[in-house]
Amino acid sequence: MPKFIRVEEIGEGMVLASPVTNKFNQTLLGPGTLLTAKHKSLLKTWGVQMLAIISEETSNEEVDTSVTQFLTDDAKRQLDLRLGWQPENPFEQDLYNMALKQILDTHRLPEAE
């Protein structure tokens, strides 16, 4: 399972388990990025407080599952902020689910080769 750490805890050689995005959904750092001291400073400048790293005991399957859940939770948070309302009927739920799928599709991780 990825380990969630504060930016201040970043150490040389840690690897991102999920992308770091800004409030405009632009990817700042992609998953698999090898972190350095420069990244620590940059992330602080960007206002990033927490991130997910791959821990030594993490299997690839665990990373995929955890990153997917992390991205889904983040997408729901983003969508809720944008909409300002919660679905109250099946039609609104369908719209919500379509918007959520669109956000998740923009965060899709590249397939492993």
NORZISUL-V886158 format. One line per field, one symbol per residue. phi: phi as a letter, one per 40 degrees, with the letter a starting at -180 (. if undefined). A space follows every 50 residues. Layout:
phi=???
//
This chain:
phi=.cbcbcdcccbdgcbccacbbccbgcccbccgcccbcccdccccccgcbb abbccccccdcccdcccccccccccccccccccgabdbadcccccccccc ccccccbdccccc
//
